[in-house]
Amino acid sequence: PAGPDGAGVDGAGPDLRLLPGGVAQATRGEGVRRGVGYGVGIKNICFSEGFDDYSTARVRVELAGDEPHVLVHTAAAEVGQGLVTVQAQIARTELGIERVTVAPADTAVGSAGSSSASRQSYVTGGAVRAACVAVRERLGALRAAHPGLSLCEVLERSGPVEETREFRHRPTFPMDPVTGQGNSHTQLALCVHRAVVDVDVDLGLVRVVELAAVQDVGKILNPLALEGQIHGGSAQGLGLALMEEIQVREGRVLNPSFTDYLIPTILDMPPMRLSILENPDPHAPYGLRGAGEPPTLSSTPAVAAAVRAATGLDLPRVPIRPEDIALVPASRP
């Protein structure tokens, strides 16, 4: 354990785990400087400039034993962002039925586009919501035609109720080739980072001491998954600032494995403070804003700016290598 200045609480000297380079490096705290930097990122959400951006969802309500059951089917790829959970949440919210299964993604139901541009919660969430609304309206009509019957009794009489819907966001347009202006994006997301770093200017080693992020997400759908996305995007941005670099010589990749292509681990990530803002987008399903990619845009420049502040160097490229800091003229500020 260490105190706030990095010294061991027993007074035996600095805790090497909290110094640039960690226990595997040679620094003992000499030449370590602290810097603070900020980064702002604005990210377009969904596909832009007139692209026909949509997703498809099929929702089916049927009896499973003596309970109603919902099956949600889309082609949207779950890549760790929590989309399967969000689809189930939307179905429960719109239909009021607890038992929900999200079928494996399959393009037989229709396209969902790619899991990129932080778009799946927007377009696939919108499609699931639209299909659920259509199913709910049909169920409402069936129950109105058979007053006094429960939902299970209605489903037993009518059989499964199923609807398929496509969802498109509001139109976008290519930018004017002369003025460079135009309504080219359906939505923009904003994230701001502050980074605090310790830099050993003699060895060129950097440790990120803290990251803090403020992000406008429109509307929170799943708090835990959302925080995970911001943490993950911030970790990726830290890696791009200090570690990740594909090295190529004469067309040959020199670091083709994770032995040599370094990505942040839990030991590289500092404590994070999040401030999540909700300013709903009136055009988006539930007012949400895509949240996965914006943190990657602002965390990298925040870390780089903090290293610049600590060293007084321009550092015009990322990742910042140790030699970019240590192997500079003796006239370093």
C-alpha positions, 0 to 999 in steps of 0.5 A: 500500500502507498500513501497519496504521494506514492510513498509506502505507508510504512515510510520505507520509500516509494511504492514501485508499483505506483511509479512510471514503469512499475516494479519491472523498471529501473526508476526509483522516483528521480526525475518524475514529473506530474502533468495534467491534460484534457481532451475533447472528442465529438463522434458521429453516431450511425452511418452518415452522408445519406447512407441507407442506414437501418436495422431489422427486428422480428418479435414473437409472443407465444405461450411457453407452458402456462406463461407468455414468452417473447422471442427477439430476433435480429442480425445485430452482432454482439461484440461485448457492448451489451446489445443482447441485454439491451434488446431484452430490456426493450422487449420487457419494457414495451411488452411488460412480459418478463420471459424474453429470449434473444435469438442468435444473430442471423441475417435470415431475419434481415440486415442489421448492418455492422456493429460499428459507428456506435449504432446498434443500440440506436438502429437495432434498439429502434427496430426492436422497439418498433416490432414490440409496439406492433406486437403490442397493438395486435395483442391489444386488438385481440384482447379487446375482441375477447374481453375478460380473457387473460393474455395467456388465454388470448394467445391460446386462442389466437396462437403466436403473434409476430411482427417484423419491422425495419427502423431507419434514423432520420435522413442525412445528406452528403456535404456540399462539395463547395461549402463543406456544409450539410446535415451529414450526421444523424447524431453527435456524441460528446466525451471529455477526458482529464488525464493525470500522469507521472513521467520519468523524464530521464527514462521516458517512462509514463504512468497514467495516475488518473482518468476522469471522463464526462460523457453525454449519453442522451439516456442511460439504458443500462448503467453497468454496461454503459460504464463498462463501455466508457471504461473500455473506450478510455483504456483503448485510448490510453493504449493508443496514446502510450503503447499500441503501434503496428511496426512495419518494415519493408511491408512486414509487420514486426510485432504480429502478436500480443507479445510485442503489440502491447495493449493496456492491462488492469495494471496500466489502467488508473482509477476512473471517475465518471460523470454521465450526463443525460440530454436526450436526443428527441429523434433517437429511441428513448433519447439515447446516444451511442456511447462506445466509441466517443471515449476513445477519441478524447482519452488519447489526446488527454493522455498526450496533453498530460505528458506534454505538460509534464515534459514541456515537449511538443510530442507531435505523435502517438503512441509516445515512445520512451525515446520521444521523451528521454532522447532529447537535447539536454535543453529540455524545459 
